[in-house]
Amino acid sequence: MNALARRLGIVAWPAFVVAGVIEMFVFAFVEPASLHGLGGGELELSATAVYSIAFFVFWALVAAACLAALKLACSAEEINRAGREGPAA
């Protein structure tokens, strides 16, 4: 398995699981039909669409946090080696 695929799995899988937990928690207390857009009008989306969009937003946010944590966990040697070898390393 190459390093990029491994890192993708390290970031994407925990982000997926946590996004699912956040989704369950948020929508246990929020009814999608009660949500309004930025202009104050009702969202003209089905409940399923709201759940889906929210899940992908949560997943992206948690993935960004996981990616930041992965980058912060790198040692100086790993960062310097990646700089010499290029982005594919």
Backbone bond lengths (Angstrom), bond angles and torsions (degrees), N, CA, C in turn:
res aa  C-N    CA-C-N  psi(-1)  N-CA   C-N-CA  omega(-1)  CA-C   N-CA-C  phi
1 M - - - 1.458 - - 1.525 107.95 -
2 N 1.313 116.40 131.37 1.453 117.59 -178.34 1.529 110.70 -79.28
3 A 1.321 115.39 165.16 1.465 121.51 -173.48 1.524 112.06 -64.37
4 L 1.319 118.15 -37.25 1.459 120.89 -178.69 1.525 110.94 -65.37
5 A 1.334 117.41 -44.34 1.462 120.80 178.92 1.525 110.81 -64.58
6 R 1.316 117.11 -38.10 1.461 121.55 177.92 1.520 110.71 -63.62
7 R 1.329 116.82 -46.55 1.463 120.35 179.33 1.524 111.47 -64.96
8 L 1.323 116.61 -37.81 1.459 120.30 177.41 1.527 110.48 -60.90
9 G 1.317 116.78 -42.57 1.462 120.77 177.44 1.514 112.56 -66.25
10 I 1.328 116.54 -38.71 1.462 121.08 178.83 1.524 110.66 -63.68
11 V 1.307 118.01 -33.90 1.465 122.01 -179.35 1.532 111.37 -87.36
12 A 1.318 117.86 -47.66 1.470 121.54 -170.21 1.528 113.57 -71.88
13 W 1.326 118.20 -40.96 1.464 119.32 -175.05 1.532 112.74 -67.10
14 P 1.334 119.97 -51.91 1.471 118.03 177.35 1.527 112.35 -62.15
15 A 1.331 117.21 -35.30 1.458 120.35 178.52 1.531 110.33 -63.87
16 F 1.318 117.18 -39.61 1.464 121.96 178.26 1.525 110.77 -61.73
17 V 1.327 116.15 -47.28 1.467 120.86 -178.24 1.525 110.72 -64.17
18 V 1.323 116.99 -46.88 1.464 120.54 -178.77 1.526 110.80 -66.38
19 A 1.324 118.08 -37.76 1.465 120.70 177.01 1.527 110.44 -61.28
20 G 1.320 117.35 -38.29 1.466 120.42 176.72 1.515 112.16 -63.94
21 V 1.321 116.60 -40.69 1.468 120.84 178.63 1.533 110.23 -66.44
22 I 1.330 116.90 -44.55 1.465 120.46 177.95 1.529 110.05 -60.58
23 E 1.319 116.45 -42.74 1.469 121.62 179.18 1.522 110.67 -57.70
24 M 1.326 117.02 -47.01 1.462 120.33 -179.90 1.524 110.94 -64.03
25 F 1.314 116.69 -42.24 1.463 120.64 -178.99 1.528 111.27 -65.69
26 V 1.313 117.15 -49.21 1.468 120.90 -177.50 1.526 110.91 -62.22
27 F 1.308 117.31 -48.55 1.460 119.47 -174.50 1.527 112.82 -82.69
28 A 1.321 117.95 0.14 1.464 120.00 167.34 1.524 109.53 -74.23
29 F 1.345 116.38 -23.26 1.464 121.38 -177.22 1.526 114.09 -114.42
30 V 1.325 118.10 -13.70 1.462 121.92 -176.25 1.524 109.11 -119.40
31 E 1.315 115.57 128.71 1.466 121.15 176.07 1.531 108.19 -91.94
32 P 1.336 118.64 122.25 1.466 120.43 -178.01 1.530 113.67 -55.18
33 A 1.316 118.10 -32.25 1.465 120.70 -179.17 1.526 112.09 -68.86
34 S 1.335 117.01 -19.51 1.467 120.16 -178.61 1.530 112.67 -89.07
35 L 1.316 117.75 -2.58 1.463 120.67 -178.43 1.525 110.70 -78.88
36 H 1.317 115.26 146.91 1.461 122.00 178.43 1.521 109.46 -124.99
37 G 1.313 115.80 153.65 1.461 121.24 178.11 1.520 111.36 -76.44
38 L 1.319 116.11 -179.30 1.456 121.16 -179.14 1.524 112.35 -65.03
39 G 1.315 117.93 -28.59 1.457 121.83 179.03 1.521 113.20 -81.47
40 G 1.308 117.47 -3.69 1.455 121.26 179.84 1.515 114.37 97.02
41 G 1.320 117.50 -13.03 1.461 121.06 179.98 1.526 111.40 -80.17
42 E 1.318 114.99 159.45 1.458 119.73 178.28 1.519 110.77 -66.93
43 L 1.320 115.91 147.03 1.464 120.17 175.05 1.521 108.35 -72.53
44 E 1.294 116.20 133.77 1.463 120.17 179.39 1.527 109.53 -98.57
45 L 1.318 114.22 53.21 1.462 121.61 -179.71 1.520 108.74 -125.10
46 S 1.311 115.54 150.57 1.462 119.43 175.09 1.529 109.22 -72.07
47 A 1.312 115.83 162.75 1.465 120.50 178.10 1.529 110.32 -60.01
48 T 1.322 116.89 -39.15 1.464 120.75 179.26 1.520 111.08 -62.83
49 A 1.322 117.43 -39.96 1.466 120.80 178.29 1.525 110.78 -65.51
50 V 1.322 117.15 -41.11 1.468 120.50 178.26 1.527 110.03 -63.34
51 Y 1.333 117.14 -45.58 1.464 120.53 177.97 1.527 111.08 -59.11
52 S 1.322 116.43 -44.12 1.468 120.87 -177.78 1.522 112.14 -66.27
53 I 1.326 116.62 -47.49 1.465 120.36 179.84 1.520 110.23 -62.50
54 A 1.334 116.45 -44.16 1.465 120.16 179.68 1.527 110.68 -61.29
55 F 1.337 116.82 -42.51 1.467 119.42 -179.95 1.527 110.96 -59.82
56 F 1.322 117.66 -45.83 1.456 120.02 -178.47 1.528 112.01 -68.32
57 V 1.319 117.25 -33.34 1.469 119.82 174.89 1.525 109.73 -66.52
58 F 1.338 117.19 -45.93 1.468 120.15 178.01 1.524 110.45 -60.77
59 W 1.330 116.53 -42.36 1.459 120.86 -179.07 1.531 110.34 -62.33
60 A 1.313 117.63 -44.46 1.465 121.12 179.57 1.531 111.43 -63.48
61 L 1.317 117.04 -42.19 1.466 120.03 -179.93 1.523 111.85 -65.89
62 V 1.323 116.37 -44.06 1.465 119.69 179.84 1.532 110.08 -69.40
63 A 1.326 117.95 -36.56 1.465 120.91 177.28 1.528 110.44 -63.21
64 A 1.330 117.05 -39.82 1.472 120.04 177.20 1.528 110.48 -62.41
65 A 1.328 116.97 -40.37 1.458 120.42 177.74 1.529 110.96 -66.33
66 C 1.329 117.52 -41.53 1.470 121.28 178.08 1.526 110.99 -64.73
67 L 1.324 116.66 -40.21 1.461 120.49 178.53 1.525 110.72 -64.45
68 A 1.323 116.75 -41.85 1.470 120.25 177.19 1.519 110.46 -62.14
69 A 1.323 117.18 -42.29 1.465 120.60 178.52 1.529 111.06 -64.46
70 L 1.321 117.15 -39.65 1.461 121.08 178.45 1.522 110.75 -63.64
71 K 1.324 116.56 -42.49 1.464 120.48 178.74 1.525 111.14 -66.51
72 L 1.324 117.18 -40.44 1.460 120.90 -179.82 1.531 112.25 -69.08
73 A 1.322 116.94 -23.34 1.455 121.14 -179.68 1.528 112.91 -81.37
74 C 1.328 117.78 -10.12 1.467 121.19 179.92 1.526 110.21 -70.15
75 S 1.312 114.82 141.10 1.461 119.37 175.37 1.532 109.42 -80.03
76 A 1.312 115.99 165.59 1.464 120.87 178.74 1.528 110.56 -60.73
77 E 1.329 117.04 -37.19 1.466 120.58 179.56 1.529 111.22 -63.62
78 E 1.343 116.69 -42.09 1.468 120.21 178.62 1.521 111.20 -63.88
79 I 1.321 116.83 -41.65 1.467 120.63 179.92 1.508 110.46 -65.74
80 N 1.335 117.07 -44.12 1.468 120.21 179.77 1.533 111.31 -66.44
81 R 1.343 117.41 -39.72 1.458 120.96 177.98 1.526 110.71 -63.22
82 A 1.343 117.26 -42.20 1.460 120.72 178.88 1.517 110.93 -64.97
83 G 1.313 117.37 -35.50 1.468 120.95 177.91 1.509 112.64 -66.01
84 R 1.324 116.99 -36.40 1.472 121.23 178.85 1.523 111.61 -75.52
85 E 1.340 116.52 -37.52 1.470 120.53 -175.13 1.518 113.03 -87.36
86 G 1.311 119.05 -14.54 1.457 121.91 -179.84 1.509 111.28 98.01
87 P 1.326 117.47 176.09 1.466 122.06 -174.27 1.523 113.93 -69.66
88 A 1.302 119.49 -17.02 1.477 121.14 -177.34 1.519 111.91 -77.40
89 A 1.317 118.45 -13.74 1.471 120.45 -176.48 1.495 112.67 -75.84
